Amino acid sequence: MASTSLRTRLVACLLNVSEARRKDLVETVAKAALYDTAGKSNVLLQREGTTVLNIFNDHDYNRSVITIVSSIDSIKEAVLSACEKACGLFDMRTHSGVHPCMGAVDLIPIYPLGEEVGVEDCAKEARAVAQGLTERVQGTSAFLFGWADSPLQRGLAQRRKEMGWFKKTTDLQAIRPDMGPLPQKRFGLTGVGASPYVMNCNVTIDTQDIAIGRSIATAIRESTPGGLPGVQVLALPHEGAVEIACNVESVKATPRNHMTAGEPWPSFSIGGQPYCHAPASLITATVSELAGRHGVGTKGTALVGFTPHECRGLAEFALTQGIAEFWKEQRRIRM
C-alpha cells in the first residue's frame, strides 16, 4: 500500500491528444506516463506516486483526454514521457476529426488538487514541460496560457484565438510559438498551461441543426451578458446530433456568491483563496431550457473526467491502493 506522503501535493494533468479511434495507441500513451524503462533490459518500472484515473475517447472528435495525477515533483516526467510517446505515434498530417485541434499533443493543462500546491507551482512545472517537450522531441512547438503565460496570464480561449486554433485551416508558418521552432505539420502546436481546475462538461441536444447549437453556446458563454461564469463553449456536430461542449473554469468566489436552486456551487480553495465552479446540473438544465425553446430535447450529459473533488478523492484512493491503471476501473461519468 502506498505511503500517505504520495497523496499530498497532488496535481492533475488532463492531457489532450489528437487520437481516439486507435484506443490501443492512446492506452500506450497513458502507460508511458506510468512506467519507465530500466536500462538495456527494457524492464518497465512503475513510476512512484502516479496514476492515470481516466481515459476519455471520442470517436467523432478523434480526441482523447488522459487524466494523469501525481505529486507536483513527479508530474513533469510523467507528462513528458506520455507526450514523447504520443509524438511518436500520432501524425497531424493524417488526422481527421470534427473537434478543433492544432497538435498531436493538443493541450497540456496542469491543475493543483488541494491547498498543498499553488497555481504558481503548477505554472513553473508547465513551463518546464513546454521546454522539455521542445527539447526532447525535435520539431515540436508550444504556446503558454493561464498562469504559465507570465506576466500576461492570458486565458486558454484567448491564446487559442490568437494562434488560429478555432479556424478550419491554419497557416502554421504564420504562428509564432512561445517555445520551439515554427510549427511543423507532423506535430503541430501544443498548448501548455496552468490554472485552477477546469472541468469539461458536454451536453448533447437532439438535433443536427448546428445553428441551434451555436445560439445556445452563445447564450451560456461567460462573455455573454447573463451567461454562466467560467463557462467557455463550442457547439459541434457529434454522433448525429449537436454537442454543447463546455470548458468549466473555476472562478474566484465564495460559494454563497453563486447559488443554484438554493444550493451553493461546488467549491474548494487554493492558498486560502476560495474558488467555485458551475455545477454540471446547472449547465444541463440551462442547455435543456434553451433547447426547449427551439422544440429540441437533450440526449445526455458527459463529464470528461471528473469534478475537482472527485479527481482529488479518486487520486488519493488510487495512490493509497497502488493502482496505477485506474482507468480500467473508472471510465467515464455519464449523468
N, C-alpha and C positions, 0 to 999 in steps of 0.2 A: 504494500500500500504506500502511496506517495506521501512525503512529509508535508506538514502544514505550510512550510515555507514556500512550497511550489504553488500555493493557492493565494499568494499575496503579490502585490504589484503586477496585477494581471492587465493585459491589453488584448484587444481583438483586432484582427485584420480581416476585412471582408474582401478577399481577393477576387476581382472580376476578370475572367479570361474569356477570350472570344472563341469559344468552342463548347458545344453541348451535345452534339449529335454522335460523337465518339466518346461515350461515357467512360470507357476503359482508360482513355488517354487523360481525361480530366482526373480520374482517380489516381493515375500515375503522378500527376502534378501534386495532388493533395498529399500523397505518400512522401514526396520529396521534401515536404515541409516537416515531416515527422521522423525521417530516418536519414542517417549519414552513412556514407560508405567508408569502411575502415580499411586502409592500406590496399595492398595488391590482392588480398583475398576477396575483396568486394563484399565482405560481410556487412549486412545492414545493422547499424546500431541505432536504437531508438533515441531520439533527441529528448533529453530530460525536460520534464515540465511543459510539454507541448501537446496539444490535442487539436484535432480537426472535428469541430462539432457538427458541421453540416455541409453538404454539397447540394446546391440548388441548380438543377439543369433545366434550361428552357429551350426546347427544340426549335420553335419558330424564331426566337431571338438568336439562337445559336450562341448562347452566352451562359456561363456558369458562374456562380458565386460560391467560393470556398471560405468557410468561416474558420480561421486559424486563431487559436488562443494560446498565449504563453506568457511568461513573465516578460517584462519590458527588456530585461537583459538578454533574452533569447530570441526576441521576435525578429530581429534583423536577419539572422542566419536562417531561421525557418522560412521567412518570406522570400529571401533571395534564392534559396535552394529551389523553392517552388517556381519562382519566376524563371530561373535558368532552365529548368525542365520544360516549362511552358514555351519558352522562346525556341527551344529545340524541336518542339513537337508541332506548333501551330504556325501557320503562314498566312498573313493577311492578304496575300495576293490571290488566295483561293477561297477566302472567307465569304460567306453569304449569310444574311440574316436581317430581320426587319428592325432590330434594335440598333440605334446609332452606336458606333464604336470607331475607335481610331487605332487601337493597338492590340497585338496578340495577347499581351497583358494589358488590359484596358484601364484598370483602376486599382490602386493600392491605398485604401484609407486605413489609418490606424487610430483606434479609439481607446481611451482609458476605461477600465472597468472597476471603478471604485475610487475611494479617497486617497489610496496609497500612491497613485500616479497622476501627475498633472498633464494637461493637454500640451504644455510646453515640452514635457519629456517625450511625448509621442511625436511632436514636431521634429525634435532632434533626431529620433530614430527614423522618421520618414525621410528626412533629408539624407541620412546615411544610406537608406535603402535606395533612393534615387541615384545617388552617386555610385553605390556598389553595383547596381544593375548596369549602368552605362559603362562601368569599368570591366565587369565580368563578361558581359555579352556585347561584344563589339558591334556597333551599328544601332544599338538601342538609344532612345531619346526619352526625356521625361519633362513634364511641366509640374510645378508645385501648386498646391492650393491649400486653403484653410490656414491653420497656424503654421504650417511648414512654409508658406509663402510669406517670408519675412522681408520687410516690415509691413507690407500691404495687407496681408491676410485676406486675400480675395477668395470668395467662396467658389465651390466647385462649379456651379452653374455659370458664373461669370467667366471663369477660366476656360470652361468648355466652349462658351460662345466665342471667346477671343481666339481660340485655337481652331474654330470651324468644326467642332465635334458634331453639331446638330445638322450640318449640311450633308446632302446625299453624296456629293463628291467634294473632296477637299484637295487643294493643291499643297502637297506636303512640302514642296520646296519653298513655299511662302511662309511656312511656320518657323518661328524662332523658339526652340525649346529652351527651358531653363538649364537643362543638363544634357550633355551628349551632342552628337552631330545633328545635322539636318535629318529629319525622319526618313528612314528607308522603308520601301514598300513592304518588305517582308515583316518587319517588326512593328512598323507604325509608330505611334506615340503613346506613352503611358502617363497617366495622371497619378501623382503620389502626394498624399497629404495627411493631415491630422485635424481632428475636431472632436468635440463631444459626440457621443454615439449618434449615428444616423440609421434609422430603421427603414426598411423597404417594405411598402405595403401596396399591393396591386389588386384593384377591384375590376372584375370583368363585367361589362354590360352586354346585354343580349341583343346586339345589333352589329351590322357590318358597316354602318354609316360613320365614317371617321369624323365627319363634321360634327356630329352629336358629341362624340368623344372629346373633340378639341374644345367645344364650348363648355363642357363640364370641367375639363382640365383648367381652362382659363378662369372659371368661376371659383375653383377651390385653391388655386395657386396663391401663395403667400403675398405676392406682389400686387394682387387684385384687391381693391377695397372690399372688405368683408370676407376675404379669403382666409384659409386656415394658417395660423402662424407656423412657420418652419416647414411648410409643405411645398416641395418643388414637384412639378407634374409633367408627364408626357402622355399623350393618347396614341396608342399603337395598335395596328391590326394584330390579332392574336387568336389562333386556333378557330378561325371562322367567326370571330366576334371582335370586340374592341376592348383593350385593357387600359385602364386608367392607372398608369404606373407612377407611384409616388415615392420620392425620397422624403422621409420624415425626419427633419433635423431637430435636434434638441435645442430648446430656446431658453435663454436666461430668464427665469421667472420662478416664483414660488407657486405651488400647485393651486393655491386659493385664487391666484390671478386668472386661472384658466379652469373653468368648470364645464362639465357636460352632464346634463340631467342631474345636477346637484352633486356630482362626484368630481373630485379634483383629478386633474390629469396625472398619469404616472410620472413620478419624479425621482431624482437622485441628486447627488451633489459631487462636485469636483473641487477640491481645495477650499471647501466651505462655501462655494458658490452654488446656489440651487439651480437646477435645470429641470425642465419637464418637456414632454412631447405629446403631440396629439395622439389619442388612442386609436387603434385600428377600428374600433366600433364606431367612433365618430366619423372617420373617413368613409367607412362603408355606408353609414346612414346618410351622410351628405351626398355621396355619389348616387345612392338609391333614390333620394328625393329629387335630385336634379334630373336623373334619367327618367324618372316617372313623369316629369313634365313633358317629356317627348314621347310618352307612351311606351317606354322601354324599361325592362326589368334588369335585375342583376343576376349573374350566374354564380358568383362566389368571390371570396377574398383570400388572397395568399400572402403570408408573410415570407419574405425571402430571408430565412434565418430566424432571428429572434428579437424580442424586445430587449432593452438593456438589462433589465432584471433577470430575464430568462437566460441571457447569454452568460451573465456572471454566475448564476446558480448552477447551470449545467456544466460550465467550465470547472467550477470547484468540485462538483461531483465526479466528472470525468478524470480530473487530475488526482483526486483522492483515491479513486479506484484504479488508477493507472491505465485508463482506457484511451489509447492514442487515436484509434479509428472510430471515434464516437458516432460519426455519421451513419455507420452501418446499423446503429440502433435508433437514430433520430434523423429522419429525412426532411420533410417539410411540414410546417404547421398550416393547416387549411381550416378556415372558420366556416 
